[in-house]
Amino acid sequence: FEHDYRQLHTRLSTLPDRLTYDCMVPFGKLAFIPGRIIHSNEILVLLGDNYFVERTCKQSIDIVNRRMGNIKENIEKHHK
């Protein structure tokens, strides 16, 4: 999980640098279609139990940092 959160942190740090991004959007389980990300500073964050909240990239980075800290603490507890 830690590696995934680090990649997410990196992406969230650079996402607001541009207003739009061209990307491939999943369309079903087997297909992708060309699309565009707009409003690149608006992120939906899963809080748990299927609850989502809209946050800025900076706020999302803070959440990612807290989650990474929790993961590190749990790993250290289990290694003792």
ABEGO torsion letter per residue (X at the ends): XAAAAAAAAAAAAAAAABABBBBBBBBEAABBBBBBBBGAABBBBBAEGGBBBBBBAAAAAAAAAAAAAAAAAAAAAAAX
